[in-house]
Amino acid sequence: MLIGSIYTVSAQNTAEKTVEKTTELNEVAIIKTKKAIEQKADRTIFNFADQPSLNTGSVLEGIKKLPGLIASDIAGMMYQGKQLDVFMDGRPLNISTNELNAFLEGMPANAIEKIEIITQPGAEFPATSGGAILNIITNKNAKNYLSATYTNSTSFTSYDNVRWRVNNSILLSAKNKYFGWQLNLGQNYRESAIWTSLEKQENNTNSLLSRTDADRVGRNNYIKSALTFDIGKDRLLLNYDLTENNNDSYTLGNGPGFTTNDASISTGLRQDAVATYQKKFENTAKKLEFKFNFNSNSNDFQLSPVANVNNTLQNASDQKLYNFKFDYSQPLKFSDEGKLSFGSLYEELLFDAQSKGVQNLEYKRRTAASYVELQSRFNKVNFILGVRAEDYNITGKTDVAVLTAFKQFRFFPNASAQYNFNKMIYLNANYNKKITLPSTSALNPNNTNYQNPNIDYSGNPNLQPTIFDNYEVKLSAFDYAFISYNISSAKNQVINKVSLENDVVINSNENIPEIKIHNFSVGMPIPYMLFTKGLAETMKMNVNPDTMNFLYVYAGYQYHQIPNVETKGFWMFNFMSQIVLPKNIKFVANYNYIIPRGNYF
C-alpha cells in the first residue's frame, strides 16, 4: 500500500512560465495476482491461498480437486500415475496412508499457501523421496497486528444414514518489533462408513469369504505454533505442531461359519518441532539455511468383540526421528535464472513395536548425505543437473531374530531439461535415480487393521530398500493442458501381497526382484465459453480458473510389468466441472473412475 502524491510538470512553450500541477492521491494499491498453476522444469505448483475452490474445507478435500491427482485409502496418493511421497514444508511426514489421510482431513485448507508436486525430485531432496513428491507449503505469514480468524466447515452425507463432518479452527497471529508469532488451534470430527465383500471363484462359481459393514468415527485435535525472530538481517524460526487423534470403528462381519461384532479404538499422538536459522544476504537469490527437526509419532490400536474386555488385538508403536541439514544456494553471474546449490543431511529414525506388551521389533536407521546441484538457462532451455551421495546404516531385531542389515554408500544422479517453445508451451525431459526405504507401517509385524477369522494383515520387518530409475517426457500447454509418458524401473520393489490360504485372506508385504511401471497421462481444460463464443474469443481471455466455467478432463493409463506374472493395464479418469453462479458462488463437481480388473502392485 502506497500513500502520497504524484507531481506532473509540463512546459507550455518557451515564452510561457512553467506550470506545476499537483494531484493528491489518498491511496494507491498495487495488486499482483498469483498464477493459479505454474509449470517448472521439475515441478507443478498449485496456488491454494488465492483459490476459494481449493482453500475451503480440509486439505485432503482440496488435494483431491487437483487435476490428475488420485487419493485413496488403498493406493495412497498418485499424480499422473506416479506414487507420491508427502512432505510438509520440505520435510517428509513419515506416516502411513491411513494416518496421512486422517492427518490431512483434520487440517484446514486455508492453512495452506501452495502445494508443489515435484515429479522429478532433484539432488536437493533426499534420495529416499521415491519417484515424486507432494510438498505442502503452509502459510506462516504473520500480520503486523494482532488478528484472530475463526473457521468452520460443516457437511454431511446421507445414504443409509446421516453422517456428519465438522471442522473448527481459530488462527491467532501478531507481529511486533521483537518477533512475530502465530497460533492455530483446531478440531475435526468425521463420521463415515465402509462396506466390503471378499469372494473367491472356483469352477466359475463365486463363494463368500468375508462381508463387513463398518461405521467409523474420527476425532482429531491439533495445535500449530510458530515464532519468528529477526536477528539483524537474519531470521530464526521456531515451529511446534501437536496432533492428537482418537478413531473408533464398529464392524459387523460374517462369512462361512462365523459372525462377528467388533469394536476397535485407534489413538495417536504426533509431535513435530523444527528450528530454522536463515542467513540473509543483499542478493535475495542467495540462501544459507540450517534446520533441525525432531518428530515423535506414537500409536495404539485395540480390537475386541463388543462388550468383551478381552482384546483380540492390542498393538502399539513408537517412532522418533532426528534430522539436521543445511542448504546453500548461490546465484550464477552468467545466468539470469541460474543457481548453484549444495548441502548436507544427517538423520536417525528409531521405531519400536509392541503386541500385548511384548516388544517384537526394534528398528534403527541412520542416513548421512551430501548433494550438489546446478540450475541454469541456455537460450530457450532450462536445465537442472545434480548428484546426491547417501550412506545408509539400517539395523534391527525382532523378539526372535536379528534383521538383515542394510549398509551401503550410493550415488543418485538427476537431470531435467525444459524447452520453452514460447511463454505458454513447454517440453520437459527428466531422469533421476532414487531409493525408497520401507515405511515403518509396512515393517510393523503387528496388525493395526480390522481382522476376522477370514481376514488377516501383517507387516514384514525384513523388507529391503527399493532402487528406482525414473524417466519422463512431458508436453505442457497453457499451464493446464498436458500429455506425458513416464517409466519407472525398480529393483527389489516392495509390494502388497494378497494370498488365500484355507479360506483366509492374508495381506502382507514382500520384495520382488524387478518391476517396471509405465504411465501415460493426458489432461485438458475445456472452457464452456468455447461452445458459445468460439475458439478465437476464448483464446483472448485471461485464463483464471477461479472466474471461469470449465470442465477439466484427465485420463491416465498405467501398466505394471512384473516378471513371471500376467498383468493387465488399467485406465483412470477424472472429470472436474466448475460453474460460477451469481454472487461469486461456485458449483464444483468431481467424478473419478478406475476401470476394474486391472493389476496394481
Secondary structure per residue as TSV (DSSP state, phi and psi in degrees):
chain	resnum	aa	ss	phi	psi
A	1	M	-	360.0	129.4
A	2	L	E	-118.7	134.6
A	3	I	E	-125.9	127.9
A	4	G	E	172.1	-154.0
A	5	S	E	-128.8	153.4
A	6	I	E	-117.6	127.9
A	7	Y	E	-109.2	132.8
A	8	T	E	-119.6	126.4
A	9	V	E	-113.9	128.5
A	10	S	E	-131.6	143.2
A	11	A	-	-100.6	122.4
A	12	Q	-	-72.9	-54.9
A	13	N	-	-166.6	179.5
A	14	T	T	-71.2	-19.0
A	15	A	T	-94.6	-15.6
A	16	E	S	-95.3	160.5
A	17	K	-	-76.7	142.5
A	18	T	-	-67.2	131.3
A	19	V	E	-108.8	131.3
A	20	E	E	-107.9	123.3
A	21	K	E	-108.5	130.6
A	22	T	E	-116.0	129.5
A	23	T	E	-118.3	120.6
A	24	E	E	-90.0	123.9
A	25	L	E	-104.5	127.1
A	26	N	E	-73.9	-33.4
A	27	E	E	-158.3	135.6
A	28	V	E	-123.5	121.9
A	29	A	-	-108.1	126.8
A	30	I	-	-103.1	115.7
A	31	I	-	-115.5	127.5
A	32	K	-	-122.2	120.7
A	33	T	-	-92.2	124.5
A	34	K	-	-73.7	146.6
A	35	K	-	-68.4	139.4
A	36	A	S	-66.8	-32.7
A	37	I	E	-143.4	140.3
A	38	E	E	-135.7	131.1
A	39	Q	E	-101.1	131.1
A	40	K	-	-127.3	175.3
A	41	A	S	-60.4	-33.3
A	42	D	S	-120.7	1.7
A	43	R	-	-159.0	161.5
A	44	T	E	-117.9	131.6
A	45	I	E	-113.7	125.3
A	46	F	E	-108.2	124.2
A	47	N	E	-83.6	111.9
A	48	F	-	-86.4	-40.1
A	49	A	T	-58.8	-34.2
A	50	D	T	-105.8	15.3
A	51	Q	-	-121.8	101.9
A	52	P	T	-57.7	-29.1
A	53	S	T	-67.0	-20.0
A	54	L	T	-105.3	-33.0
A	55	N	S	-95.4	20.4
A	56	T	S	-110.0	149.6
A	57	G	S	81.5	-149.2
A	58	S	B	-94.8	165.7
A	59	V	H	-62.0	-40.2
A	60	L	H	-62.4	-39.2
A	61	E	H	-64.0	-40.4
A	62	G	H	-67.0	-40.4
A	63	I	H	-63.0	-39.2
A	64	K	H	-65.9	-16.7
A	65	K	T	-86.8	-8.7
A	66	L	S	-71.2	129.8
A	67	P	T	-63.0	132.1
A	68	G	T	87.3	0.5
A	69	L	E	-108.0	132.1
A	70	I	E	-122.1	127.2
A	71	A	E	-122.9	128.0
A	72	S	E	-147.1	161.1
A	73	D	T	-69.3	-23.0
A	74	I	T	-91.1	-55.3
A	75	A	T	-89.0	-3.7
A	76	G	E	74.2	-139.6
A	77	M	E	-116.5	132.1
A	78	M	E	-130.1	139.8
A	79	Y	E	-124.3	118.6
A	80	Q	T	50.7	40.3
A	81	G	T	86.2	-4.3
A	82	K	E	-98.2	134.8
A	83	Q	E	-68.5	135.9
A	84	L	-	-107.9	134.1
A	85	D	E	-90.6	135.2
A	86	V	E	-100.1	123.6
A	87	F	E	-113.1	158.0
A	88	M	E	-131.3	120.5
A	89	D	T	52.9	41.0
A	90	G	T	83.2	4.8
A	91	R	E	-118.9	134.3
A	92	P	E	-65.6	141.3
A	93	L	-	-77.2	-27.2
A	94	N	-	57.1	43.0
A	95	I	-	-132.0	159.3
A	96	S	-	-73.6	171.6
A	97	T	H	-59.9	-47.8
A	98	N	H	-62.8	-43.8
A	99	E	H	-65.9	-37.2
A	100	L	H	-63.6	-47.0
A	101	N	H	-62.8	-39.9
A	102	A	H	-65.5	-39.4
A	103	F	H	-64.6	-46.5
A	104	L	H	-73.2	-28.7
A	105	E	H	-72.0	-25.5
A	106	G	T	-91.0	0.1
A	107	M	S	-105.8	126.8
A	108	P	B	-69.4	139.6
A	109	A	G	-67.0	-24.1
A	110	N	G	-75.2	-0.9
A	111	A	G	-88.9	2.2
A	112	I	E	-106.1	133.3
A	113	E	E	-86.5	-49.4
A	114	K	E	-159.7	165.4
A	115	I	E	-127.1	127.3
A	116	E	E	-102.9	127.0
A	117	I	E	-106.4	104.7
A	118	I	E	-94.8	96.4
A	119	T	S	-74.1	-21.5
A	120	Q	S	-134.2	80.6
A	121	P	-	-61.3	128.7
A	122	G	-	-86.8	-167.3
A	123	A	T	-67.2	-19.1
A	124	E	T	-63.1	-29.8
A	125	F	S	-94.5	152.0
A	126	P	-	-55.9	146.0
A	127	A	G	-63.8	-15.7
A	128	T	G	-81.7	5.4
A	129	S	G	-75.5	1.0
A	130	G	-	69.2	-148.2
A	131	G	S	-84.5	-27.4
A	132	A	-	-159.5	158.6
A	133	I	E	-130.6	137.1
A	134	L	E	-105.6	110.1
A	135	N	E	-105.6	113.6
A	136	I	E	-90.3	117.5
A	137	I	E	-99.2	112.7
A	138	T	E	-80.5	157.5
A	139	N	-	-89.3	112.0
A	140	K	-	-115.9	20.9
A	141	N	-	-79.5	103.9
A	142	A	-	-77.5	147.8
A	143	K	-	-82.1	167.6
A	144	N	S	-86.0	15.3
A	145	Y	S	-155.1	168.9
A	146	L	-	-75.1	126.3
A	147	S	E	-134.2	152.2
A	148	A	E	-135.5	130.3
A	149	T	E	-129.1	126.0
A	150	Y	E	-108.8	135.1
A	151	T	E	-129.0	134.7
A	152	N	E	-132.7	137.3
A	153	S	E	-133.7	123.3
A	154	T	E	-129.0	131.0
A	155	S	E	-147.2	164.8
A	156	F	E	-148.4	157.2
A	157	T	E	-121.6	152.1
A	158	S	E	-139.5	102.9
A	159	Y	S	-120.0	-78.7
A	160	D	S	-98.3	-13.0
A	161	N	S	-161.7	158.7
A	162	V	E	-83.5	126.4
A	163	R	E	-126.9	133.8
A	164	W	E	-106.7	152.2
A	165	R	E	-133.4	125.6
A	166	V	E	-133.2	131.1
A	167	N	E	-122.7	133.1
A	168	N	E	-130.3	136.3
A	169	S	E	-151.1	151.2
A	170	I	E	-131.2	133.4
A	171	L	E	-117.5	119.9
A	172	L	E	-112.6	133.8
A	173	S	E	-148.4	152.0
A	174	A	E	-160.9	163.7
A	175	K	E	-151.7	137.0
A	176	N	-	-132.0	-170.1
A	177	K	S	-72.8	-11.5
A	178	Y	S	-99.6	-43.0
A	179	F	E	-161.9	167.1
A	180	G	E	-117.9	151.3
A	181	W	E	-143.4	157.5
A	182	Q	E	-148.0	136.3
A	183	L	E	-135.5	124.6
A	184	N	E	-123.4	118.2
A	185	L	E	-119.5	143.5
A	186	G	E	-165.6	169.4
A	187	Q	E	-143.7	154.0
A	188	N	E	-136.6	133.3
A	189	Y	E	-128.6	131.4
A	190	R	E	-145.8	137.3
A	191	E	E	-113.9	138.1
A	192	S	E	-151.1	170.2
A	193	A	E	-142.2	152.5
A	194	I	E	-144.0	134.4
A	195	W	E	-119.2	131.4
A	196	T	E	-132.5	152.6
A	197	S	E	-144.0	125.3
A	198	L	E	-114.6	128.1
A	199	E	E	-131.0	155.1
A	200	K	E	-116.1	152.7
A	201	Q	E	-115.9	124.6
A	202	E	E	-137.4	126.4
A	203	N	T	53.7	44.3
A	204	N	T	61.7	21.7
A	205	T	E	-123.2	129.8
A	206	N	E	-91.3	135.5
A	207	S	E	-129.9	140.8
A	208	L	E	-72.5	134.3
A	209	L	E	-102.9	-45.1
A	210	S	E	-158.9	136.5
A	211	R	E	-130.1	131.5
A	212	T	E	-129.2	150.6
A	213	D	E	-133.8	108.0
A	214	A	E	-119.3	134.7
A	215	D	E	-108.1	131.4
A	216	R	E	-123.7	144.6
A	217	V	E	-129.9	124.0
A	218	G	E	-116.5	136.5
A	219	R	E	-129.0	133.9
A	220	N	E	-140.3	127.2
A	221	N	E	-123.5	141.4
A	222	Y	E	-146.2	154.6
A	223	I	E	-133.6	127.3
A	224	K	E	-124.8	125.5
A	225	S	E	-130.3	151.7
A	226	A	E	-147.6	137.5
A	227	L	E	-125.3	135.7
A	228	T	E	-126.3	122.2
A	229	F	E	-114.8	128.2
A	230	D	E	-92.4	115.7
A	231	I	E	-110.2	93.4
A	232	G	T	64.1	-124.7
A	233	K	T	-88.5	-10.9
A	234	D	E	-88.0	174.2
A	235	R	E	-143.1	138.0
A	236	L	E	-116.1	127.2
A	237	L	E	-119.3	130.6
A	238	L	E	-121.6	126.5
A	239	N	E	-127.9	139.0
A	240	Y	E	-139.8	125.2
A	241	D	E	-122.1	138.9
A	242	L	E	-132.7	128.8
A	243	T	E	-130.1	128.1
A	244	E	E	-123.0	131.7
A	245	N	E	-129.0	150.8
A	246	N	E	-144.2	104.6
A	247	N	E	-116.0	133.7
A	248	D	E	-116.6	149.3
A	249	S	E	-144.1	135.7
A	250	Y	E	-121.8	119.0
A	251	T	E	-127.2	126.7
A	252	L	E	-97.2	129.4
A	253	G	E	-131.3	150.0
A	254	N	E	-152.7	154.3
A	255	G	E	-171.2	-169.4
A	256	P	T	-59.5	110.3
A	257	G	T	82.5	8.2
A	258	F	E	-148.8	150.7
A	259	T	E	-139.4	129.5
A	260	T	E	-128.0	153.4
A	261	N	E	-138.5	98.3
A	262	D	E	-115.5	153.2
A	263	A	E	-125.1	138.5
A	264	S	E	-128.9	148.9
A	265	I	E	-128.3	127.4
A	266	S	E	-125.2	119.1
A	267	T	E	-120.5	151.6
A	268	G	E	-153.6	152.0
A	269	L	E	-136.4	120.0
A	270	R	E	-119.2	128.0
A	271	Q	E	-124.7	140.3
A	272	D	E	-142.0	120.5
A	273	A	E	-123.5	133.5
A	274	V	E	-135.7	133.6
A	275	A	E	-119.9	125.8
A	276	T	E	-128.1	129.5
A	277	Y	E	-115.2	122.2
A	278	Q	E	-113.0	119.5
A	279	K	E	-85.0	126.1
A	280	K	-	-99.2	143.7
A	281	F	-	-125.6	162.6
A	282	E	S	-61.8	-37.5
A	283	N	S	-84.7	110.9
A	284	T	T	-66.3	-17.0
A	285	A	T	-77.0	-11.6
A	286	K	-	-90.5	133.5
A	287	K	E	-139.6	136.9
A	288	L	E	-136.5	122.6
A	289	E	E	-138.9	134.4
A	290	F	E	-116.5	135.9
A	291	K	E	-141.1	132.3
A	292	F	E	-120.9	134.2
A	293	N	E	-132.1	130.9
A	294	F	E	-122.1	131.1
A	295	N	E	-132.3	132.4
A	296	S	E	-127.0	132.6
A	297	N	E	-141.1	111.0
A	298	S	E	-120.1	141.6
A	299	N	E	-138.5	149.0
A	300	D	E	-137.1	133.0
A	301	F	E	-130.3	131.4
A	302	Q	E	-133.9	136.4
A	303	L	E	-132.2	131.0
A	304	S	E	-155.5	155.8
A	305	P	E	-60.6	146.7
A	306	V	T	-59.0	137.8
A	307	A	T	64.7	24.8
A	308	N	-	-127.1	124.9
A	309	V	-	-79.1	-14.0
A	310	N	S	-83.7	118.3
A	311	N	-	-77.3	132.4
A	312	T	S	-72.8	-42.5
A	313	L	E	-128.2	138.3
A	314	Q	E	-145.0	87.6
A	315	N	E	-120.1	146.6
A	316	A	E	-144.0	157.3
A	317	S	E	-146.3	154.9
A	318	D	E	-140.8	128.1
A	319	Q	E	-128.1	134.5
A	320	K	E	-129.8	136.4
A	321	L	E	-129.6	130.3
A	322	Y	E	-119.1	131.8
A	323	N	E	-143.1	128.8
A	324	F	E	-131.2	134.5
A	325	K	E	-152.0	158.7
A	326	F	E	-134.3	148.4
A	327	D	E	-133.8	138.2
A	328	Y	E	-132.1	134.9
A	329	S	E	-129.1	134.7
A	330	Q	E	-128.1	119.3
A	331	P	E	-64.9	150.0
A	332	L	-	-94.9	133.0
A	333	K	T	-68.6	-30.5
A	334	F	T	-87.3	2.3
A	335	S	-	-140.9	129.5
A	336	D	T	-65.1	-35.6
A	337	E	T	-110.7	12.0
A	338	G	-	-91.9	154.3
A	339	K	E	-157.0	155.1
A	340	L	E	-114.5	128.3
A	341	S	E	-125.9	144.4
A	342	F	E	-152.2	162.4
A	343	G	E	-177.2	178.1
A	344	S	E	-141.0	161.3
A	345	L	E	-146.3	143.2
A	346	Y	E	-134.3	131.3
A	347	E	E	-143.7	141.1
A	348	E	E	-130.9	136.3
A	349	L	E	-126.1	130.6
A	350	L	E	-120.4	128.1
A	351	F	E	-135.6	128.3
A	352	D	E	-125.5	144.7
A	353	A	E	-132.6	143.3
A	354	Q	E	-131.4	150.7
A	355	S	E	-130.9	114.3
A	356	K	T	51.1	43.3
A	357	G	T	86.4	-6.2
A	358	V	E	-99.1	121.3
A	359	Q	E	-76.9	117.0
A	360	N	E	-120.5	13.3
A	361	L	E	-156.9	127.3
A	362	E	E	-124.4	119.4
A	363	Y	E	-130.3	133.1
A	364	K	E	-134.6	132.4
A	365	R	E	-132.0	126.9
A	366	R	E	-121.2	134.3
A	367	T	E	-132.2	131.2
A	368	A	E	-124.9	134.2
A	369	A	E	-148.2	155.5
A	370	S	E	-142.9	153.9
A	371	Y	E	-148.2	160.7
A	372	V	E	-142.7	139.1
A	373	E	E	-146.3	139.0
A	374	L	E	-117.6	129.3
A	375	Q	E	-122.0	134.9
A	376	S	E	-157.9	179.2
A	377	R	E	-137.5	133.2
A	378	F	E	-129.8	112.3
A	379	N	T	57.4	-114.5
A	380	K	T	-98.9	10.4
A	381	V	E	-114.2	124.4
A	382	N	E	-97.1	134.0
A	383	F	E	-139.4	155.8
A	384	I	E	-133.2	128.7
A	385	L	E	-129.6	132.2
A	386	G	E	-157.4	166.7
A	387	V	E	-148.5	143.3
A	388	R	E	-128.3	135.6
A	389	A	E	-111.6	129.2
A	390	E	E	-132.6	141.1
A	391	D	E	-118.7	127.9
A	392	Y	E	-116.5	141.6
A	393	N	E	-140.0	100.6
A	394	I	E	-117.8	122.6
A	395	T	E	-137.8	167.6
A	396	G	E	170.8	178.0
A	397	K	E	-156.2	153.1
A	398	T	E	-102.1	-172.6
A	399	D	S	-76.8	-6.2
A	400	V	S	-126.0	-13.3
A	401	A	-	-157.9	163.6
A	402	V	B	-92.8	135.9
A	403	L	-	-73.4	153.0
A	404	T	-	-67.0	120.4
A	405	A	-	-73.4	150.7
A	406	F	E	-124.8	104.0
A	407	K	E	-127.2	103.6
A	408	Q	E	-145.0	153.5
A	409	F	E	-118.5	127.1
A	410	R	E	-139.0	153.9
A	411	F	E	-105.4	142.1
A	412	F	E	-131.0	98.5
A	413	P	E	-82.4	159.5
A	414	N	E	-148.7	149.4
A	415	A	E	-150.3	133.4
A	416	S	E	-137.3	141.3
A	417	A	E	-138.6	136.2
A	418	Q	E	-126.3	118.9
A	419	Y	E	-95.8	123.0
A	420	N	E	-98.0	101.8
A	421	F	S	-63.8	-40.6
A	422	N	S	-158.2	-164.0
A	423	K	S	-72.3	-10.1
A	424	M	S	-121.6	-10.0
A	425	I	E	-126.6	127.3
A	426	Y	E	-132.9	149.3
A	427	L	E	-122.3	122.8
A	428	N	E	-112.4	140.7
A	429	A	E	-132.5	132.4
A	430	N	E	-140.5	151.2
A	431	Y	E	-147.3	140.2
A	432	N	E	-154.6	155.3
A	433	K	E	-111.0	132.2
A	434	K	E	-136.6	168.9
A	435	I	E	-132.5	141.9
A	436	T	E	-119.0	121.3
A	437	L	-	-89.2	140.1
A	438	P	-	-57.0	138.4
A	439	S	-	-68.8	153.0
A	440	T	H	-66.4	-27.3
A	441	S	H	-69.0	-31.7
A	442	A	H	-76.0	-28.7
A	443	L	H	-77.8	-27.8
A	444	N	-	-59.1	116.7
A	445	P	-	-73.1	-9.2
A	446	N	S	-95.4	146.7
A	447	N	-	-78.7	121.7
A	448	T	-	-118.9	31.7
A	449	N	S	-129.6	170.6
A	450	Y	-	-62.9	144.0
A	451	Q	-	-143.5	154.0
A	452	N	B	-139.7	-177.0
A	453	P	T	-57.4	-18.6
A	454	N	T	-114.3	5.0
A	455	I	E	-132.6	130.7
A	456	D	E	-141.7	141.5
A	457	Y	E	-123.2	145.5
A	458	S	-	-157.4	148.6
A	459	G	-	-91.1	-177.3
A	460	N	-	-139.7	102.5
A	461	P	T	-64.5	-15.7
A	462	N	T	-95.4	13.3
A	463	L	-	-62.1	142.8
A	464	Q	-	-109.8	157.8
A	465	P	-	-62.8	158.4
A	466	T	E	-114.3	134.5
A	467	I	E	-103.5	129.5
A	468	F	E	-114.6	145.8
A	469	D	E	-120.2	119.0
A	470	N	E	-115.2	132.0
A	471	Y	E	-128.3	143.2
A	472	E	E	-152.9	142.6
A	473	V	E	-128.6	133.2
A	474	K	E	-145.6	133.8
A	475	L	E	-113.4	123.2
A	476	S	E	-121.0	146.1
A	477	A	E	-140.1	134.3
A	478	F	T	55.6	31.3
A	479	D	T	68.6	-19.1
A	480	Y	T	-116.6	-33.1
A	481	A	E	-90.0	141.1
A	482	F	E	-158.1	160.0
A	483	I	E	-142.1	132.7
A	484	S	E	-146.9	156.2
A	485	Y	E	-138.5	132.9
A	486	N	E	-142.0	153.8
A	487	I	E	-133.1	135.6
A	488	S	E	-121.5	121.6
A	489	S	E	-108.5	120.5
A	490	A	E	-121.3	141.6
A	491	K	E	-108.7	132.2
A	492	N	E	68.4	39.5
A	493	Q	E	-63.7	136.1
A	494	V	E	-82.9	127.9
A	495	I	E	-123.0	158.3
A	496	N	E	-92.9	117.5
A	497	K	E	-102.6	127.0
A	498	V	E	-114.0	117.3
A	499	S	E	-127.8	160.1
A	500	L	E	-119.4	118.8
A	501	E	E	-132.1	113.3
A	502	N	T	52.9	46.7
A	503	D	T	68.1	13.1
A	504	V	E	-106.2	124.3
A	505	V	E	-86.2	115.9
A	506	I	E	-108.4	121.4
A	507	N	E	-102.5	121.5
A	508	S	E	-143.4	176.2
A	509	N	E	-121.5	137.8
A	510	E	E	-143.7	160.8
A	511	N	E	-93.0	137.9
A	512	I	E	-117.9	150.4
A	513	P	E	-60.7	-37.9
A	514	E	E	-155.7	148.0
A	515	I	E	-156.2	144.2
A	516	K	E	-123.4	132.2
A	517	I	E	-116.4	119.8
A	518	H	E	-103.4	133.8
A	519	N	E	-129.9	131.4
A	520	F	E	-124.2	128.8
A	521	S	E	-135.7	146.7
A	522	V	E	-145.7	138.5
A	523	G	E	-138.1	141.5
A	524	M	E	-150.7	122.7
A	525	P	E	-83.1	140.1
A	526	I	E	-123.2	97.9
A	527	P	E	-65.3	136.8
A	528	Y	T	-66.5	-24.4
A	529	M	H	-66.4	-15.4
A	530	L	H	-59.8	-31.6
A	531	F	H	-85.7	-16.2
A	532	T	H	-106.5	-33.7
A	533	K	H	-111.7	-10.6
A	534	G	H	87.3	168.0
A	535	L	H	-66.2	-43.5
A	536	A	H	-60.1	-45.5
A	537	E	H	-71.2	-36.3
A	538	T	H	-63.8	-39.3
A	539	M	H	-65.7	-22.9
A	540	K	H	-79.0	-16.0
A	541	M	S	-74.4	147.8
A	542	N	-	-76.2	118.1
A	543	V	-	-74.8	102.6
A	544	N	-	-131.1	103.4
A	545	P	T	-63.2	-16.3
A	546	D	T	-77.1	-13.8
A	547	T	S	-122.2	8.6
A	548	M	-	-112.9	152.6
A	549	N	-	-94.7	122.3
A	550	F	E	-155.0	164.9
A	551	L	E	-121.7	124.1
A	552	Y	E	-103.5	125.9
A	553	V	E	-113.3	125.9
A	554	Y	E	-127.4	137.2
A	555	A	E	-137.8	136.9
A	556	G	E	-138.6	140.4
A	557	Y	E	-117.9	132.4
A	558	Q	E	-131.4	135.7
A	559	Y	E	-133.1	125.4
A	560	H	E	-103.1	115.9
A	561	Q	E	-100.6	108.7
A	562	I	-	-120.4	126.5
A	563	P	T	-57.9	138.5
A	564	N	T	64.9	14.3
A	565	V	-	-129.3	126.9
A	566	E	-	-82.2	114.5
A	567	T	-	-117.5	158.9
A	568	K	-	-122.6	137.3
A	569	G	-	-74.3	167.5
A	570	F	E	-146.6	153.3
A	571	W	E	-101.6	144.4
A	572	M	E	-121.8	134.1
A	573	F	E	-126.4	142.4
A	574	N	E	-139.5	128.9
A	575	F	E	-123.4	126.8
A	576	M	E	-129.7	123.2
A	577	S	E	-119.1	137.5
A	578	Q	E	-125.9	132.3
A	579	I	E	-127.3	124.0
A	580	V	E	-88.6	116.6
A	581	L	E	-93.5	173.0
A	582	P	G	-56.2	155.9
A	583	K	G	64.2	22.7
A	584	N	G	60.4	27.9
A	585	I	E	-82.5	135.3
A	586	K	E	-111.7	133.5
A	587	F	E	-105.6	117.5
A	588	V	E	-122.6	129.4
A	589	A	E	-125.6	136.0
A	590	N	E	-122.8	141.2
A	591	Y	E	-139.2	126.3
A	592	N	E	-120.0	142.5
A	593	Y	E	-148.1	130.3
A	594	I	E	-118.0	127.2
A	595	I	-	-67.1	146.3
A	596	P	T	-77.6	168.4
A	597	R	T	66.7	20.5
A	598	G	-	-90.1	165.7
A	599	N	-	-114.4	123.9
A	600	Y	-	-122.5	131.6
A	601	F	-	-67.6	360.0
